[in-house]
Each structure stands twice: as C-alpha cells, then as structure tokens.
C-alpha cells in the first residue's frame, strides 16, 4: 500500500535513494568499526577494544533508524552486502596498521565523509523534496556523527 504522508511519490523515491546511500555508508562504517574492535593491537588494546565496541553499538542503532526511515516513507531498504557496496561513498578497506592510530584515522575519515554527505542533503530534502521529517532526522543523525568524530579526533591529538 502506498504511503500517503503528504509527500509525492517522486519525492519519496528521491529521498529514499539518498537514504539508501546513507544506509550503505552506515553499514560499511559499522563493519569497519567491528574490524577495529576485533583486530586492534597495542599497549592500549583493552581501552580501544571497549571504545570501538561503544562506537559500533551506536552505529548499529543508526543503521536501524535509517532503514526504518526508508520504510516510513514507503520504500524498501537495501539489505544485501552487494547493494551496500554498490551504493556506499566509503571504501570497504584501506591500508592502515592495526594499532589505535591507524584505525582511528580511517574511521574518522569515514565519519567526516558521512557528515559531509548528510549536510549536503539536509536542505534539499526539506526544500526540494518537501520532506521536513527526513531533513530533521538527518540533522540529528549528523550531530551524532559529529560527536563520534570528535571522540575519535580527541584520541589522536
């Protein structure tokens, strides 16, 4: 059944396409953060192991909320690794060491990429596609990524 929520079908389609890209970015970042949690090495292993666990736990919540937002506007969320890898702005893997600084720099760059993508879509989703709800949702999500990026950045100063 079509979602009759005051947004045209075309606008809902356009918004869902941007949300699908975001969902893919979130999933790739989640996987990379899990990788950091599993493979961290060094004298600060335990503290960073726990830190990365806190980070991926938050990302798991973001993934669910983005997928649910897609469903709320009447579309299906992409849900395969193949789809995620074809839609993401992030690289699945980058060369880095398995120490805290290597992982943190890689994850920080990905958070910043997501922040820029979200920031670039907030106004167009509200103004061009007339979806204030998704625009508001994205603003909150962007602020959460900004906080996570700050925490990562604070570890490398």
FITORVEX-878065 format. One record per residue (C-alpha): x, y, z; residue in one letter. Coordinates in pm, whole numbers, plus 50000, padded with zeros to 5 digits. Each point is the difference from the previous one (the first is absolute). Layout:
N
XYZA/...
***
This chain:
157
500005000050000X/501305034449906X/501065023350282X/497715030549991X/501985023250222X/499825033049813X/503104994349788X/499694991149633X/501034965749881X/502835015249796X/501335019350299X/499804969650226X/501924980249737X/502735026649980X/500315001650378X/500104962250034X/502864998749748X/502065023950213X/499114980850316X/501054967449833X/503455014949934X/500185011550361X/498924965850127X/502754984549793X/502585024050141X/498814992450353X/500264962549941X/503505002149856X/501135022350286X/498434976050251X/501924971049845X/503265019450003X/499455009350365X/499354963250084X/503274992149822X/501795025250221X/498424984650311X/501034964849899X/503495007349868X/501385028350212X/503524993850129X/502325019150228X/500565010850357X/496615017450004X/498164969049875X/497404997050276X/498965036650011X/499755002449620X/498254966249975X/497305013550232X/499945034049826X/499424984249658X/497234978650150X/498235031650120X/500385014749653X/498624970149808X/497114996950243X/498945035549913X/500464993549630X/497764969550025X/497255022950131X/500615024349713X/499704972049745X/496654989550140X/498685035550015X/500985008049639X/498454967649874X/496825007350195X/499895035449858X/500104985349650X/497084977450092X/498055029050158X/500005018549670X/498774969249815X/503084983549854X/502104969250067X/503465002950150X/502884983949814X/501064970150206X/502774981449824X/503735004950017X/500085002549621X/497515028950012X/501875017450282X/503324997949817X/498475013449680X/498395029750177X/502585010450259X/502255030549980X/502554982450222X/502714975349913X/499544965850151X/503674997450097X/502945023250020X/503634993250072X/500805008350359X/501654984250298X/498024980750258X/500865024350277X/497725026150152X/501265029049789X/499644980649675X/496434989650072X/498975033550146X/501245020349702X/498214976649759X/496725000750194X/500215037750053X/500325005949625X/496904978749943X/497955018550262X/501025032949839X/498954987149658X/496604990550141X/499645033850172X/500705018149672X/497534977849813X/497265006050256X/500695037450017X/499795001949621X/496524984250003X/498225016150295X/498785031349822X/499174983649667X/497934973150171X/498065026950189X/499725025649721X/500104980749672X/498254968150109X/497805015650270X/500934974050262X/500615019250321X/499814967950205X/502934983849825X/501915032850002X/499545002350378X/500964963450040X/503195006049800X/500915030450208X/499914979150317X/501974972049838X/502615024549875X/500415013850351X/500544964750131X/502704993749739X/501605033450091X/500214988650362X/501484966449902X/502545017449776X/500935023150286X/500624970050227X/502194984049733X/501855032649933X/500675004550373X/501954967350004X/502555012149746X/500815034650135X/
***
